[in-house]
Amino acid sequence: MKKRKIITLGLLMATCFMQSCDSTPSSTVIQDQTENIEKALIKARETVNFNGNITAIYVDDGDTYSEGELDFSITDSFMEWKKTFKDASNNTVNYDYSFFKDNDNKMAYKKLNLRNEVQTYQFINPKTDKTMDYDTYCANPFKSIDALDFELIEERLYLDESKLSLFKGLVDLSSVTNYILFDFEISSVSFGFNGDKFTDVIITTSPREDYFINPADFFYDCSFNLIFPGELTMTEIKTKTHREEHTILDNALKEFNKAFEGKNYTIHAEDVESGGEFGASYDNYATDKGFFSDFKVEMENYKYGYALKDDGKYYRYSYCVSGDKKGTYRFYTAETSYRYCKERKDLEPDFTSFASEFFIKSNNSFVTTNSDVSTEIFKKIAPFNDSQYTFEANKIFFNLEDNKIVSWGAVVSDISSGYVDTITYTLKDVGTTKLPVEVA
């Protein structure tokens, strides 16, 4: 990293020296190229496609990390935006959005909901949980750039400092994952130029703190090829096709749901973890008096449940299973947990809340790896305690025998451990289940 700083400083000094000694040639070249640059800007103002990659570079040690590959096109009325990256568990994640401006001037997009219906959503900043202004993140920066806003340095066109912020929203959006969206300041923007078109752009940010995992200063180095495709049509979101096998799954899900809904039952879980260290086997109990999970986090002394109170609602508690406080319990409140109070329907799995069309039949199983819905479906079909963990589901499966569900589960990523778990559930003791602990 020190070498990088020395080289950068040397280039800056050399650039300043060249500009102070002979600034006329650069200015003259820009003036001579004004007509061609204006032609390039006309093309870019209509529709522009950015495709390339982003690298995070850490200031202290010079370590570099790929932040993913991006491909996005900006038009007058929408942005087609795609990103592929590796998450904390080294799983490949693909984002694919068609953003447009809604009536509130916010970033909006359409996607299929769990019922296989096209629905409009506002894009939410994963860091702030707030909506995002369309013009801040999706506007075409070339619309606010003029031909004289460039300086030619070493055969690249550098954008004037006063216009650098035009690319801030695009870079900030490019940093988005399920958990973060960074706020950058742009340090430099330069373009490759050939004839009467821009060929590529390199965007460098100023260093900022990485607050997500290991706080340290880093900056982005963004390298994109530029293409000008002309008129584009926004991608249409289509519903999934219903096939004959989906009727089999529909019937199996409805029948299975009726088998336990509102009754006493136990859901047994077998958790096989990819690292082979933290697998588990545990039961999840449900009765009219409450819910309790036998699962315990390795380093904790508590298990969790919900107890029925006189108002007909279920209240969350922690139950100590070891140490000096073994056998004691503590109820949560609105101040200590947003999950402190639930209705029974919120704690039971629901196998009728999603469309079968998302699944593909494979032998005696139905499987989906659709990232748009898999995590949401997992939260619907998992026992109460598992559904409340911050798992990202990569795959959902239902195993059938004689067209009836005998087991179900998911392949999930646990960002806290970096491992991938395969959790398989089976239903047992319907009508006879009793809670292993009772609290008042």
Backbone torsions as a table, in degrees:
resi	resn	phi	psi	omega
1	MET	NA	-37.0	178.7
2	LYS	-62.5	-40.1	178.0
3	LYS	-61.7	-40.2	-180.0
4	ARG	-60.7	-43.2	-178.6
5	LYS	-63.9	-42.4	-179.9
6	ILE	-63.2	-44.0	179.8
7	ILE	-63.6	-44.2	-179.6
8	THR	-61.3	-43.7	178.8
9	LEU	-62.5	-41.1	178.2
10	GLY	-62.0	-41.9	178.3
11	LEU	-64.3	-40.5	179.0
12	LEU	-63.5	-42.8	179.4
13	MET	-64.4	-41.5	179.7
14	ALA	-65.0	-40.6	179.4
15	THR	-63.4	-45.0	179.6
16	CYS	-62.4	-40.2	-179.8
17	PHE	-63.3	-45.1	-179.3
18	MET	-64.4	-39.4	-177.9
19	GLN	-69.4	-38.3	-178.3
20	SER	-72.1	-32.8	-178.2
21	CYS	-82.9	-33.2	-173.4
22	ASP	-153.8	73.8	-178.7
23	SER	-83.0	-17.0	-175.5
24	THR	-63.8	-45.1	-178.5
25	PRO	-56.9	-43.8	-179.7
26	SER	-62.1	-47.2	-180.0
27	SER	-62.7	-40.3	-178.9
28	THR	-65.2	-40.6	-180.0
29	VAL	-61.8	-44.2	179.3
30	ILE	-60.4	-43.7	179.6
31	GLN	-64.1	-40.0	178.8
32	ASP	-66.4	-29.0	-176.9
33	GLN	-96.5	2.7	-174.7
34	THR	-53.8	-44.2	-177.3
35	GLU	-63.1	-44.3	-179.9
36	ASN	-68.5	-38.8	178.2
37	ILE	-64.6	-39.4	178.5
38	GLU	-64.5	-38.3	175.7
39	LYS	-61.8	-42.8	178.7
40	ALA	-63.0	-40.1	179.9
41	LEU	-66.3	-37.0	178.3
42	ILE	-59.6	-43.7	177.7
43	LYS	-63.3	-45.3	-174.9
44	ALA	-69.5	-29.8	179.9
45	ARG	-70.7	-22.8	-179.1
46	GLU	-78.0	-63.8	177.7
47	THR	-150.4	135.3	179.2
48	VAL	-137.4	139.2	177.4
49	ASN	-113.5	129.1	173.9
50	PHE	-107.3	127.3	173.6
51	ASN	-142.4	128.2	-177.2
52	GLY	171.8	-145.6	-174.4
53	ASN	-142.5	164.2	178.1
54	ILE	-124.8	136.0	178.2
55	THR	-120.7	131.4	173.5
56	ALA	-92.2	129.0	-179.3
57	ILE	-119.7	122.9	-177.3
58	TYR	-89.9	133.6	-169.7
59	VAL	-68.1	-42.2	-172.3
60	ASP	-66.0	-44.1	-173.3
61	ASP	-120.1	-4.4	178.8
62	GLY	77.2	7.0	177.9
63	ASP	-61.6	142.6	-179.4
64	THR	-121.6	144.4	179.7
65	TYR	-138.5	135.7	175.9
66	SER	-71.8	129.4	176.8
67	GLU	-99.1	3.0	174.8
68	GLY	119.4	170.2	175.9
69	GLU	-106.9	139.9	-177.6
70	LEU	-127.2	149.8	176.4
71	ASP	-146.7	107.7	-178.8
72	PHE	-140.6	143.2	-179.8
73	SER	-120.3	135.3	-178.5
74	ILE	-114.1	126.4	176.0
75	THR	-119.4	-175.4	178.9
76	ASP	-67.3	-25.8	-170.7
77	SER	-123.9	-9.7	-179.7
78	PHE	-160.0	168.1	174.9
79	MET	-130.0	125.5	171.3
80	GLU	-91.7	119.8	-170.3
81	TRP	-131.3	123.8	179.5
82	LYS	-130.8	142.1	176.8
83	LYS	-143.2	137.5	175.1
84	THR	-125.3	128.1	-178.4
85	PHE	-153.2	171.0	176.9
86	LYS	-100.8	131.8	177.7
87	ASP	-85.0	-174.0	-175.6
88	ALA	-63.5	-22.3	178.1
89	SER	-95.7	10.9	179.3
90	ASN	67.2	22.5	173.1
91	ASN	-86.4	144.3	176.6
92	THR	-77.6	127.7	179.7
93	VAL	-116.2	132.6	179.2
94	ASN	-117.8	125.6	172.6
95	TYR	-107.6	138.7	179.9
96	ASP	-147.7	105.1	-176.7
97	TYR	-127.9	149.2	166.7
98	SER	-115.9	99.5	-176.6
99	PHE	-85.3	143.2	172.6
100	PHE	-145.3	165.5	-178.1
101	LYS	-88.5	123.7	179.0
102	ASP	-87.7	-172.9	-176.3
103	ASN	-67.2	-16.7	177.5
104	ASP	-98.9	11.7	-178.5
105	ASN	63.8	24.5	179.3
106	LYS	-98.9	160.0	173.5
107	MET	-68.6	123.8	179.9
108	ALA	-130.6	159.9	178.1
109	TYR	-154.3	164.0	177.2
110	LYS	-113.6	143.1	176.4
111	LYS	-154.6	168.2	176.6
112	LEU	-79.6	132.6	172.6
113	ASN	-84.0	-178.0	-176.0
114	LEU	-64.4	-18.7	179.8
115	ARG	-90.3	7.9	-179.1
116	ASN	66.4	38.6	176.9
117	GLU	-117.9	141.5	177.5
118	VAL	-74.4	125.5	-176.8
119	GLN	-136.6	147.6	179.3
120	THR	-94.2	134.9	179.3
121	TYR	-128.7	153.7	169.3
122	GLN	-91.5	138.1	-179.9
123	PHE	-74.5	132.3	-175.6
124	ILE	-108.5	130.1	175.2
125	ASN	-64.7	117.3	-175.5
126	PRO	-68.1	-16.7	178.9
127	LYS	-84.7	-40.5	-174.7
128	THR	-107.0	-11.5	-175.5
129	ASP	60.7	27.8	178.6
130	LYS	-115.8	158.4	176.9
131	THR	-69.3	166.5	-174.5
132	MET	-126.9	136.3	179.9
133	ASP	-70.6	132.0	-176.5
134	TYR	-61.8	-48.0	-174.4
135	ASP	-66.8	-22.2	179.3
136	THR	-73.3	-34.7	-172.5
137	TYR	-114.3	-16.0	-172.1
138	CYS	-123.5	0.4	-177.8
139	ALA	-70.9	150.2	178.2
140	ASN	-78.6	112.0	-175.8
141	PRO	-65.6	-25.3	-177.4
142	PHE	-67.0	-19.6	179.5
143	LYS	-67.6	-19.1	-178.3
144	SER	-112.4	18.2	-179.7
145	ILE	-115.1	137.0	176.6
146	ASP	-109.8	165.6	-176.4
147	ALA	-63.2	-28.7	-177.8
148	LEU	-89.4	8.6	178.8
149	ASP	-88.0	14.3	-177.1
150	PHE	-120.3	156.5	171.3
151	GLU	-132.2	133.2	-178.8
152	LEU	-85.6	117.7	178.0
153	ILE	-132.7	118.8	178.0
154	GLU	49.0	49.9	173.4
155	GLU	67.4	16.1	172.9
156	ARG	-122.7	147.4	178.1
157	LEU	-91.5	112.2	-180.0
158	TYR	-94.6	132.5	-178.2
159	LEU	-77.3	141.7	179.7
160	ASP	-60.6	145.0	-177.3
161	GLU	-55.5	-33.0	-177.1
162	SER	-67.9	-14.8	-177.8
163	LYS	-110.4	0.7	-176.6
164	LEU	-60.7	-36.1	-175.9
165	SER	-64.8	-14.6	177.7
166	LEU	-61.7	-24.0	-178.3
167	PHE	-99.2	-0.2	-177.4
168	LYS	-61.5	-48.3	-177.2
169	GLY	-61.5	-39.7	179.8
170	LEU	-64.3	-40.2	-179.8
171	VAL	-71.7	-43.2	177.8
172	ASP	-57.6	-46.2	179.7
173	LEU	-62.5	-35.4	-178.9
174	SER	-65.9	-18.2	-179.0
175	SER	-84.1	-7.2	-169.0
176	VAL	-66.1	138.0	167.9
177	THR	-133.7	-168.3	178.0
178	ASN	-64.5	-18.9	-170.1
179	TYR	-123.1	-17.3	-173.7
180	ILE	-137.6	158.6	163.9
181	LEU	-150.2	113.0	-175.5
182	PHE	-80.9	153.9	177.6
183	ASP	-110.8	111.3	-174.1
184	PHE	-110.4	159.2	164.1
185	GLU	-111.3	138.1	-176.2
186	ILE	-86.5	130.7	-178.3
187	SER	-95.0	-40.7	179.1
188	SER	-157.9	150.4	175.4
189	VAL	-137.3	123.1	179.3
190	SER	-133.4	151.3	-175.0
191	PHE	-123.7	140.6	163.6
192	GLY	-78.8	146.3	-174.4
193	PHE	-141.8	131.8	-178.3
194	ASN	-141.4	112.2	179.2
195	GLY	71.2	-104.7	180.0
196	ASP	-129.8	35.8	176.5
197	LYS	-150.8	151.1	172.9
198	PHE	-80.1	139.9	-177.6
199	THR	-105.2	-31.1	-179.2
200	ASP	-160.6	167.2	175.7
201	VAL	-139.1	139.0	174.2
202	ILE	-117.6	122.7	-178.4
203	ILE	-118.0	127.1	178.4
204	THR	-119.9	135.1	179.4
205	THR	-98.4	165.3	170.5
206	SER	-78.2	153.0	178.6
207	PRO	-61.3	145.8	174.8
208	ARG	-147.1	169.8	-176.7
209	GLU	-82.2	138.6	171.4
210	ASP	-89.3	102.8	-174.7
211	TYR	-92.4	1.0	-169.5
212	PHE	-82.9	-54.9	-175.9
213	ILE	-117.8	-61.1	-175.5
214	ASN	-124.5	96.2	-174.9
215	PRO	-53.1	121.8	178.9
216	ALA	-167.1	155.2	179.7
217	ASP	-79.5	135.8	177.9
218	PHE	-148.6	165.7	174.3
219	PHE	-139.6	163.6	179.6
220	TYR	-99.2	138.9	169.0
221	ASP	-117.0	108.8	-174.4
222	CYS	-107.2	127.1	-179.0
223	SER	-126.4	114.7	-176.7
224	PHE	-128.1	135.9	164.9
225	ASN	-77.0	150.3	-179.6
226	LEU	-117.1	130.5	177.7
227	ILE	-130.1	147.0	-177.8
228	PHE	-122.6	88.6	-169.1
229	PRO	-80.3	-3.4	-177.3
230	GLY	78.8	-149.4	-175.2
231	GLU	-68.9	133.4	178.7
232	LEU	-124.3	156.7	175.5
233	THR	-114.9	134.4	-178.1
234	MET	-64.9	138.6	-179.1
235	THR	-60.8	132.0	-179.6
236	GLU	-87.8	132.8	177.2
237	ILE	-88.5	121.8	-177.9
238	LYS	-113.9	146.2	178.1
239	THR	-70.9	155.9	178.1
240	LYS	-74.1	141.5	-177.6
241	THR	-75.2	134.6	175.9
242	HIS	-84.5	125.4	178.0
243	ARG	-116.1	170.0	-174.7
244	GLU	-58.3	-38.5	-177.7
245	GLU	-67.6	-22.0	179.2
246	HIS	-67.9	-28.9	176.1
247	THR	-64.4	-36.7	176.9
248	ILE	-60.8	-46.9	-179.3
249	LEU	-67.6	-41.0	177.5
250	ASP	-54.3	-50.6	-178.4
251	ASN	-64.6	-39.3	180.0
252	ALA	-65.8	-40.3	-179.8
253	LEU	-66.3	-43.2	179.7
254	LYS	-64.6	-44.2	-179.3
255	GLU	-65.4	-40.5	-179.5
256	PHE	-66.2	-39.6	-179.4
257	ASN	-62.5	-39.8	-179.5
258	LYS	-68.5	-24.6	-175.1
259	ALA	-66.0	-26.3	-175.3
260	PHE	-129.4	-15.3	-173.5
261	GLU	-55.3	122.8	177.6
262	GLY	76.8	4.3	-176.9
263	LYS	-106.7	176.4	170.2
264	ASN	-84.9	132.7	-178.9
265	TYR	-162.7	165.9	176.4
266	THR	-126.4	135.1	172.9
267	ILE	-108.9	115.5	179.3
268	HIS	-89.0	138.9	-178.4
269	ALA	-122.1	133.9	170.8
270	GLU	-116.1	116.1	-176.4
271	ASP	-110.6	112.3	177.9
272	VAL	-105.5	114.6	-174.8
273	GLU	-96.9	141.2	-171.2
274	SER	-61.3	-31.4	-179.3
275	GLY	-82.1	-8.9	177.6
276	GLY	74.6	12.3	-174.2
277	GLU	-111.5	-33.6	-171.2
278	PHE	-117.3	26.1	176.8
279	GLY	-65.5	162.7	-175.9
280	ALA	-155.3	158.5	173.4
281	SER	-132.3	123.0	-173.8
282	TYR	-154.8	160.1	179.8
283	ASP	-110.0	149.9	176.5
284	ASN	-124.3	117.9	-171.7
285	TYR	-101.6	142.6	176.7
286	ALA	-137.2	126.4	175.8
287	THR	-141.0	176.7	177.8
288	ASP	-69.1	-17.1	-179.9
289	LYS	-91.1	-17.7	-179.9
290	GLY	163.3	-174.1	-178.9
291	PHE	-129.5	145.9	178.7
292	PHE	-150.5	137.6	177.1
293	SER	-111.3	131.7	179.5
294	ASP	-81.8	-1.1	179.9
295	PHE	-73.8	139.2	176.4
296	LYS	-134.9	129.6	174.5
297	VAL	-63.3	140.4	-170.5
298	GLU	-50.2	-44.1	-172.9
299	MET	-97.3	7.0	-178.7
300	GLU	-104.0	161.7	177.1
301	ASN	-107.3	8.9	-171.8
302	TYR	-122.4	150.1	166.6
303	LYS	-119.6	167.5	-169.2
304	TYR	-127.9	150.0	178.8
305	GLY	-156.5	179.1	174.3
306	TYR	-130.3	135.8	-179.5
307	ALA	-117.3	139.3	179.2
308	LEU	-74.4	132.2	176.8
309	LYS	-109.8	175.6	-174.9
310	ASP	-63.2	-23.3	-179.7
311	ASP	-81.3	3.0	177.9
312	GLY	84.3	5.7	179.4
313	LYS	-108.9	162.9	-176.4
314	TYR	-108.1	133.4	-174.5
315	TYR	-116.9	135.1	-174.5
316	ARG	-76.1	140.6	176.6
317	TYR	-144.1	160.3	172.1
318	SER	-110.9	140.7	-175.9
319	TYR	-121.8	120.3	-177.1
320	CYS	-78.4	129.3	-175.9
321	VAL	-113.7	0.5	178.5
322	SER	-159.2	164.5	178.7
323	GLY	86.7	-169.9	-175.6
324	ASP	-64.3	-27.2	-176.0
325	LYS	-99.7	16.9	-178.8
326	LYS	-55.2	133.1	179.1
327	GLY	90.7	-5.3	178.1
328	THR	-95.7	162.9	-179.7
329	TYR	-143.5	160.9	-178.7
330	ARG	-141.7	128.4	177.3
331	PHE	-83.9	144.6	175.2
332	TYR	-85.1	161.3	177.4
333	THR	-126.1	176.9	178.1
334	ALA	-61.7	-26.2	-179.4
335	GLU	-80.7	-24.1	-174.4
336	THR	-105.2	-15.0	179.0
337	SER	-162.2	131.1	176.5
338	TYR	-74.3	-8.3	177.4
339	ARG	-99.8	15.0	-168.8
340	TYR	-64.5	-24.2	-176.1
341	CYS	-137.7	130.9	-177.7
342	LYS	-140.8	155.8	167.0
343	GLU	-83.4	159.8	179.9
344	ARG	-59.9	-39.9	-178.0
345	LYS	-62.6	-24.2	178.9
346	ASP	-80.2	-16.3	-176.8
347	LEU	-101.8	-16.6	179.7
348	GLU	-91.5	147.5	171.6
349	PRO	-62.1	152.0	178.3
350	ASP	-132.9	108.5	-176.1
351	PHE	-93.1	7.2	-179.8
352	THR	-115.5	12.0	-173.8
353	SER	-98.2	9.1	-178.8
354	PHE	-145.0	159.5	-175.6
355	ALA	-86.0	141.0	178.8
356	SER	-71.3	-19.4	-175.4
357	GLU	-64.9	-15.3	177.0
358	PHE	-74.0	-12.7	-172.6
359	PHE	-102.5	152.7	176.7
360	ILE	-117.0	134.6	179.4
361	LYS	-79.1	130.5	178.0
362	SER	-135.9	104.2	-173.2
363	ASN	55.3	-118.3	-179.4
364	ASN	-99.4	20.2	-178.2
365	SER	-125.8	156.3	170.1
366	PHE	-118.3	132.0	-171.5
367	VAL	-134.7	144.1	167.9
368	THR	-135.0	141.2	172.8
369	THR	-121.0	19.5	-178.6
370	ASN	-69.8	108.7	-174.8
371	SER	-68.1	-18.7	179.6
372	ASP	-69.6	-25.3	-174.4
373	VAL	-128.0	-14.8	-170.4
374	SER	-62.0	-42.8	179.8
375	THR	-66.8	-40.0	178.0
376	GLU	-63.7	-41.7	179.3
377	ILE	-65.5	-40.5	178.4
378	PHE	-56.2	-43.2	-179.6
379	LYS	-65.6	-21.2	178.0
380	LYS	-83.6	-31.3	-171.3
381	ILE	-105.0	-8.7	-177.8
382	ALA	-86.8	153.5	172.0
383	PRO	-57.5	159.3	-169.6
384	PHE	-52.7	-44.2	-174.4
385	ASN	-69.5	-42.3	179.1
386	ASP	-65.3	-37.2	-176.8
387	SER	-67.6	-18.2	-178.0
388	GLN	-91.5	-6.8	176.1
389	TYR	-79.6	157.3	-178.5
390	THR	-84.9	57.1	176.2
391	PHE	-83.2	146.7	167.6
392	GLU	-108.9	118.3	-177.3
393	ALA	-86.3	125.6	178.1
394	ASN	-94.9	-19.5	-175.8
395	LYS	-158.3	139.3	174.3
396	ILE	-120.9	139.3	-179.4
397	PHE	-141.0	149.1	172.0
398	PHE	-127.5	126.8	177.8
399	ASN	-101.6	128.6	-175.3
400	LEU	-118.4	148.4	167.6
401	GLU	-133.2	128.7	-176.0
402	ASP	52.5	40.0	177.4
403	ASN	63.8	23.0	176.5
404	LYS	-123.3	143.5	-178.5
405	ILE	-73.4	125.0	177.4
406	VAL	-110.1	-22.2	175.8
407	SER	-162.2	161.9	-179.5
408	TRP	-155.2	170.2	-180.0
409	GLY	169.2	-160.9	-174.7
410	ALA	-157.4	156.1	167.1
411	VAL	-102.9	117.5	-172.9
412	VAL	-124.1	151.8	174.5
413	SER	-103.1	134.1	177.5
414	ASP	-109.3	104.0	-174.2
415	ILE	-64.8	-26.5	-178.3
416	SER	-69.5	-30.6	-178.1
417	SER	-106.1	-21.5	-177.3
418	GLY	82.1	3.4	-178.8
419	TYR	-97.5	165.5	174.3
420	VAL	-114.1	129.5	-177.5
421	ASP	-114.0	139.5	169.6
422	THR	-106.2	113.8	-177.4
423	ILE	-108.9	123.5	178.7
424	THR	-116.0	129.3	-177.7
425	TYR	-110.8	145.6	170.7
426	THR	-135.3	149.2	-179.1
427	LEU	-97.1	137.6	179.6
428	LYS	-151.5	168.2	173.7
429	ASP	52.9	40.8	178.0
430	VAL	-69.3	125.2	179.7
431	GLY	90.3	-15.2	-177.2
432	THR	-119.8	-5.5	-176.9
433	THR	-62.9	137.3	172.3
434	LYS	-126.1	147.5	179.5
435	LEU	-68.7	136.7	179.0
436	PRO	-71.1	-20.7	176.3
437	VAL	-134.0	152.4	176.3
438	GLU	-128.1	132.5	177.8
439	VAL	-125.7	156.5	-177.3
440	ALA	-113.4	NA	NA
